[in-house]
Amino acid sequence: MSILSIDPTTGAELARYEVDGPAEVEAALAAAATAQRTWRRTPLVERTALLREIARVLRAGRERYARLITAEMGKPITEAEAEIDKCALTCEHYAEHAAGLLADRPVRTEDGAAVVVCEPLGVVLAVMPWNYPFWQFFRFAAPALAAGNGTILKHAGNVPQCARAIDAVLRDAGAPAGLCRSLLVEVPVVAELIADDRIAAVTLTGSTEVGAIVAGQAGNALKKQVLELGGSDPFLVLADADVPAAAAAAVRARFTNVGQSCVNAKRFLVAEPIAEEFAAAFTAAAEALPVGDPTDPATRIGPMARANLRDALHDQVLRTIAAGARLRTGGEPVPGPGFHYPPTVLDHVEPGMAAFDEETFGPVAAITRVSGAEQAVELANRTEFGLGAAVWTRDVALARRIAAEIDAGAVFVNGVVASDPRLPFGGVKKSGYGRELGAEGIREFVNVKTLWIREERP
């Protein structure tokens, strides 16, 4: 059985790997468990030194790793370079702040002295997606390693070269042998890994459907999980918003990473009085995005990652138009080799249509016209997802009230939703549970232990 690396720009095969068999899997688990037992006792200052060295290695190899990301999943090269930068920044953030975030917390009681301590859980299985092949791993691994955990990475099947490159980054940075290792395995092996006693917890970023399966497997094994799943993020534009600024930000929010992100804005809920102005500005900006070779720094829309993803997205577009939506631009796959799809804008999209009800994972935007803030909130929440949301208005007090009513893990006012190592990131409803990043992220994979000692009495 082979795992293939395919260039989404041309459809050509880049590399072929044999899957890791039972012997390789057993060796990786045994090595990770052994290494982590030592790593958990390694002084924190040495663990954070590793993070700084990982950041250095990432920065030194920035262009090479970015080219690999672009070759294997099609991201525009400038965005791939930014992805490597963000990985390094996050490692440096936790290197600087881990001591404070993991510090013992003394608590006085009537009969004694207590202290709350954070201890690592063990080896964490990371099931990661292809859309941010370096970032998705390091945003979990930086805090997990700082806390004293080890990791086994099961990466998406279409980015095996990125998985092996991550192994090389960790090795070159001086990570203890066996502490972090990727495995190239088929999906059924994931259940075996979760059930293995040497795996202490699971983190997954991926679809809601896969998240439910992994959650069930981990739940049966009574193991901690963090799930970051799908999203259909609303982008609310109220009648008093700065329309040109909102439209420009909306294009970034929708089309970054060729629209292939859980936290991309996908549904644009626009107040009727400004809806036509917004839709015209948004469409013009979308049409101006350069489409083509992702290795060209001028390109903003490269190919989608796989042919089946493009086909599924196009089907959603066709069903939405058939249900009555207006196609303002795009809407047809780009002819020629590779998996290109143009920036596509659908207007007058209503609940019940595919582009409103389903997650659209690609460069397609759905504009829905609303009567005002109340209907915007109601439609924002008319989804099974709850990852992020954006609200655009000059009335910040109103925005705060609206934010309290929106079901989401994050609400950005007059800005584009984005992850930040200083802030917790995650969702509610079918977007998952648990948090990455921030103080909450480093504490997800620790045992918060209470130590109580009776005080000596004279």
CORPEQUI-V931639 format. One record per residue. N is the residue number from 1. PHI is phi in whole degrees, -180 to 180 (* if undefined). Layout:
BEGIN
n=N phi=PHI
n=N phi=PHI
END
This chain:
BEGIN
n=1 phi=*
n=2 phi=-118
n=3 phi=-112
n=4 phi=-104
n=5 phi=-106
n=6 phi=-116
n=7 phi=-77
n=8 phi=-71
n=9 phi=-75
n=10 phi=-122
n=11 phi=83
n=12 phi=-82
n=13 phi=-75
n=14 phi=-98
n=15 phi=-161
n=16 phi=-139
n=17 phi=-126
n=18 phi=-79
n=19 phi=-68
n=20 phi=-74
n=21 phi=-89
n=22 phi=-55
n=23 phi=-67
n=24 phi=-67
n=25 phi=-64
n=26 phi=-63
n=27 phi=-63
n=28 phi=-66
n=29 phi=-64
n=30 phi=-63
n=31 phi=-67
n=32 phi=-64
n=33 phi=-64
n=34 phi=-66
n=35 phi=-64
n=36 phi=-68
n=37 phi=-61
n=38 phi=-78
n=39 phi=-61
n=40 phi=-65
n=41 phi=-94
n=42 phi=-72
n=43 phi=-54
n=44 phi=-57
n=45 phi=-62
n=46 phi=-78
n=47 phi=-66
n=48 phi=-72
n=49 phi=-63
n=50 phi=-62
n=51 phi=-61
n=52 phi=-64
n=53 phi=-71
n=54 phi=-59
n=55 phi=-60
n=56 phi=-64
n=57 phi=-64
n=58 phi=-61
n=59 phi=-67
n=60 phi=-66
n=61 phi=-102
n=62 phi=-50
n=63 phi=-65
n=64 phi=-66
n=65 phi=-68
n=66 phi=-64
n=67 phi=-61
n=68 phi=-67
n=69 phi=-57
n=70 phi=-63
n=71 phi=-65
n=72 phi=-93
n=73 phi=-129
n=74 phi=91
n=75 phi=-64
n=76 phi=-53
n=77 phi=-59
n=78 phi=-64
n=79 phi=-74
n=80 phi=-65
n=81 phi=-63
n=82 phi=-64
n=83 phi=-64
n=84 phi=-64
n=85 phi=-57
n=86 phi=-68
n=87 phi=-60
n=88 phi=-63
n=89 phi=-60
n=90 phi=-69
n=91 phi=-60
n=92 phi=-66
n=93 phi=-61
n=94 phi=-73
n=95 phi=-61
n=96 phi=-80
n=97 phi=-110
n=98 phi=-58
n=99 phi=-59
n=100 phi=-70
n=101 phi=-72
n=102 phi=-103
n=103 phi=-62
n=104 phi=-60
n=105 phi=-119
n=106 phi=-72
n=107 phi=-136
n=108 phi=-86
n=109 phi=-126
n=110 phi=-64
n=111 phi=-108
n=112 phi=-171
n=113 phi=-114
n=114 phi=-123
n=115 phi=-142
n=116 phi=-99
n=117 phi=-121
n=118 phi=-109
n=119 phi=-122
n=120 phi=-66
n=121 phi=-81
n=122 phi=143
n=123 phi=-94
n=124 phi=-106
n=125 phi=-83
n=126 phi=-110
n=127 phi=-103
n=128 phi=-117
n=129 phi=-95
n=130 phi=-92
n=131 phi=-73
n=132 phi=-132
n=133 phi=-65
n=134 phi=-91
n=135 phi=-60
n=136 phi=-60
n=137 phi=-75
n=138 phi=-72
n=139 phi=-68
n=140 phi=-84
n=141 phi=-71
n=142 phi=-58
n=143 phi=-68
n=144 phi=-65
n=145 phi=-67
n=146 phi=-59
n=147 phi=-77
n=148 phi=105
n=149 phi=-89
n=150 phi=-111
n=151 phi=-150
n=152 phi=-114
n=153 phi=-103
n=154 phi=-109
n=155 phi=-88
n=156 phi=-61
n=157 phi=-67
n=158 phi=-95
n=159 phi=-128
n=160 phi=-66
n=161 phi=-66
n=162 phi=-65
n=163 phi=-60
n=164 phi=-70
n=165 phi=-67
n=166 phi=-63
n=167 phi=-55
n=168 phi=-67
n=169 phi=-58
n=170 phi=-66
n=171 phi=-65
n=172 phi=-65
n=173 phi=-80
n=174 phi=93
n=175 phi=-62
n=176 phi=-54
n=177 phi=-55
n=178 phi=87
n=179 phi=-65
n=180 phi=-132
n=181 phi=-152
n=182 phi=-93
n=183 phi=-124
n=184 phi=-94
n=185 phi=-134
n=186 phi=-77
n=187 phi=-56
n=188 phi=-58
n=189 phi=-69
n=190 phi=-58
n=191 phi=-61
n=192 phi=-67
n=193 phi=-63
n=194 phi=-61
n=195 phi=-74
n=196 phi=-68
n=197 phi=-64
n=198 phi=-81
n=199 phi=-95
n=200 phi=-95
n=201 phi=-161
n=202 phi=-136
n=203 phi=-125
n=204 phi=-137
n=205 phi=-119
n=206 phi=174
n=207 phi=-75
n=208 phi=-62
n=209 phi=-63
n=210 phi=-68
n=211 phi=-58
n=212 phi=-64
n=213 phi=-66
n=214 phi=-65
n=215 phi=-61
n=216 phi=-65
n=217 phi=-66
n=218 phi=-69
n=219 phi=-63
n=220 phi=-62
n=221 phi=-91
n=222 phi=55
n=223 phi=-119
n=224 phi=-59
n=225 phi=-134
n=226 phi=-125
n=227 phi=-123
n=228 phi=-117
n=229 phi=-114
n=230 phi=-72
n=231 phi=-156
n=232 phi=-135
n=233 phi=-64
n=234 phi=-85
n=235 phi=-128
n=236 phi=-90
n=237 phi=-121
n=238 phi=-85
n=239 phi=-63
n=240 phi=-95
n=241 phi=-70
n=242 phi=-75
n=243 phi=-62
n=244 phi=-58
n=245 phi=-67
n=246 phi=-64
n=247 phi=-66
n=248 phi=-63
n=249 phi=-67
n=250 phi=-63
n=251 phi=-64
n=252 phi=-63
n=253 phi=-64
n=254 phi=-88
n=255 phi=-103
n=256 phi=-58
n=257 phi=60
n=258 phi=58
n=259 phi=74
n=260 phi=-101
n=261 phi=-147
n=262 phi=-60
n=263 phi=-100
n=264 phi=-61
n=265 phi=-66
n=266 phi=-127
n=267 phi=-116
n=268 phi=-106
n=269 phi=-100
n=270 phi=-120
n=271 phi=-60
n=272 phi=-53
n=273 phi=-60
n=274 phi=-116
n=275 phi=-63
n=276 phi=-68
n=277 phi=-62
n=278 phi=-63
n=279 phi=-62
n=280 phi=-67
n=281 phi=-67
n=282 phi=-63
n=283 phi=-64
n=284 phi=-62
n=285 phi=-68
n=286 phi=-65
n=287 phi=-67
n=288 phi=-82
n=289 phi=-70
n=290 phi=-67
n=291 phi=-109
n=292 phi=157
n=293 phi=-67
n=294 phi=-69
n=295 phi=-81
n=296 phi=-81
n=297 phi=-58
n=298 phi=-79
n=299 phi=-71
n=300 phi=-113
n=301 phi=-124
n=302 phi=-92
n=303 phi=-75
n=304 phi=-73
n=305 phi=-73
n=306 phi=-144
n=307 phi=-64
n=308 phi=-67
n=309 phi=-69
n=310 phi=-64
n=311 phi=-64
n=312 phi=-66
n=313 phi=-65
n=314 phi=-62
n=315 phi=-61
n=316 phi=-63
n=317 phi=-62
n=318 phi=-63
n=319 phi=-68
n=320 phi=-69
n=321 phi=-65
n=322 phi=-62
n=323 phi=-83
n=324 phi=121
n=325 phi=-73
n=326 phi=-100
n=327 phi=-86
n=328 phi=-92
n=329 phi=-162
n=330 phi=78
n=331 phi=94
n=332 phi=-136
n=333 phi=-56
n=334 phi=-72
n=335 phi=-67
n=336 phi=109
n=337 phi=-70
n=338 phi=84
n=339 phi=-120
n=340 phi=-82
n=341 phi=-140
n=342 phi=-79
n=343 phi=-56
n=344 phi=-125
n=345 phi=-122
n=346 phi=-109
n=347 phi=-113
n=348 phi=57
n=349 phi=-81
n=350 phi=-124
n=351 phi=-54
n=352 phi=100
n=353 phi=-90
n=354 phi=-58
n=355 phi=-71
n=356 phi=-95
n=357 phi=-83
n=358 phi=-109
n=359 phi=-73
n=360 phi=-101
n=361 phi=-102
n=362 phi=171
n=363 phi=-80
n=364 phi=-129
n=365 phi=-113
n=366 phi=-116
n=367 phi=-103
n=368 phi=-121
n=369 phi=-92
n=370 phi=-125
n=371 phi=-76
n=372 phi=174
n=373 phi=-63
n=374 phi=-63
n=375 phi=-68
n=376 phi=-60
n=377 phi=-66
n=378 phi=-60
n=379 phi=-75
n=380 phi=-57
n=381 phi=-87
n=382 phi=-84
n=383 phi=-157
n=384 phi=-80
n=385 phi=-98
n=386 phi=-163
n=387 phi=-93
n=388 phi=-133
n=389 phi=-158
n=390 phi=-126
n=391 phi=-127
n=392 phi=-115
n=393 phi=-166
n=394 phi=-83
n=395 phi=-95
n=396 phi=-66
n=397 phi=-62
n=398 phi=-63
n=399 phi=-60
n=400 phi=-64
n=401 phi=-67
n=402 phi=-65
n=403 phi=-57
n=404 phi=-68
n=405 phi=-97
n=406 phi=-90
n=407 phi=-82
n=408 phi=-163
n=409 phi=-78
n=410 phi=-153
n=411 phi=-128
n=412 phi=-108
n=413 phi=-102
n=414 phi=55
n=415 phi=-159
n=416 phi=-100
n=417 phi=-61
n=418 phi=-153
n=419 phi=-83
n=420 phi=-148
n=421 phi=-60
n=422 phi=-85
n=423 phi=-122
n=424 phi=-66
n=425 phi=-134
n=426 phi=166
n=427 phi=-133
n=428 phi=-128
n=429 phi=53
n=430 phi=-84
n=431 phi=-87
n=432 phi=110
n=433 phi=-155
n=434 phi=87
n=435 phi=-134
n=436 phi=-111
n=437 phi=67
n=438 phi=63
n=439 phi=-67
n=440 phi=-64
n=441 phi=-65
n=442 phi=-73
n=443 phi=-95
n=444 phi=-66
n=445 phi=-112
n=446 phi=-128
n=447 phi=-89
n=448 phi=-82
n=449 phi=-105
n=450 phi=-96
n=451 phi=-115
n=452 phi=-120
n=453 phi=-129
n=454 phi=-69
n=455 phi=-76
n=456 phi=-67
n=457 phi=-111
n=458 phi=-66
END
